Amino acid sequence: MHAAVATVVSVLAAKDKPVDQDTNIVAGWTAFWIFVALIAAVAVIGWALTRSLRTAQRAKDAGVYGDEPAADPDTDSDSPKDS
């Protein structure tokens, strides 16, 4: 309800003001650097998430979470042994 009242008030207040086309407001360099910083933040978060998931997978393979430790691919116990 409060948002609706605020919208109506701002529409009524802006109705009487003429729109000046000569003063177009653009984002500018500050917004560009904020955008670049946000891209860098997402990249850092993605890198940290990937690193954390790899660590968790290694721990799971080692049996830290109560699972059976994963068998090494080099030591295949099902293959026949040479006599």
C-alpha positions in Angstrom: 0.0 0.0 0.0 2.8 2.4 0.9 4.5 1.7 -2.5 1.3 2.5 -4.3 0.9 5.8 -2.5 4.5 6.7 -3.2 4.0 6.0 -6.9 0.9 8.1 -7.1 2.5 11.0 -5.3 5.6 10.9 -7.5 3.5 10.7 -10.7 1.4 13.6 -9.6 4.5 15.6 -8.6 6.2 14.9 -11.9 3.2 15.7 -14.0 3.7 19.4 -13.8 7.4 19.4 -14.5 8.4 19.8 -18.2 10.9 17.3 -19.5 14.1 19.0 -20.6 15.6 17.1 -23.5 18.8 19.0 -23.3 19.9 17.5 -20.0 20.0 13.8 -20.8 21.4 11.9 -17.9 23.9 9.2 -18.9 25.5 6.6 -16.7 29.0 7.9 -17.0 32.4 6.6 -16.0 31.4 5.9 -12.4 28.8 3.5 -13.5 31.2 1.9 -15.9 33.7 1.2 -13.1 31.0 -0.1 -10.8 30.0 -2.5 -13.6 33.6 -3.6 -14.0 33.9 -4.1 -10.3 30.8 -6.2 -10.3 32.1 -8.4 -13.1 35.4 -8.9 -11.2 33.4 -9.8 -8.0 31.4 -12.4 -9.9 34.6 -13.8 -11.4 36.2 -14.1 -7.9 33.1 -15.7 -6.4 33.0 -18.2 -9.3 36.7 -19.0 -8.8 36.3 -19.5 -5.1 33.2 -21.7 -5.6 35.0 -23.9 -8.1 38.0 -24.3 -5.8 35.7 -25.1 -2.9 33.8 -27.7 -4.9 37.0 -29.4 -6.0 38.2 -29.5 -2.4 34.9 -31.0 -1.3 35.1 -33.6 -4.1 38.6 -34.6 -3.0 37.5 -34.9 0.6 34.5 -37.1 -0.5 36.8 -39.3 -2.6 39.0 -39.7 0.4 36.1 -40.8 2.6 36.0 -37.8 4.9 32.2 -37.5 4.8 31.6 -41.2 5.8 31.6 -42.5 2.2 33.7 -45.4 1.0 37.0 -44.0 -0.2 37.1 -44.0 -4.0 39.4 -46.6 -5.6 42.4 -45.3 -7.5 42.1 -45.8 -11.2 45.7 -47.2 -11.2 44.9 -50.0 -8.7 42.1 -51.9 -10.3 41.3 -54.9 -8.1 38.9 -56.5 -10.5 41.4 -57.1 -13.3 43.1 -60.5 -13.5 46.6 -60.7 -12.1 49.5 -62.1 -14.0 50.9 -65.2 -12.4 
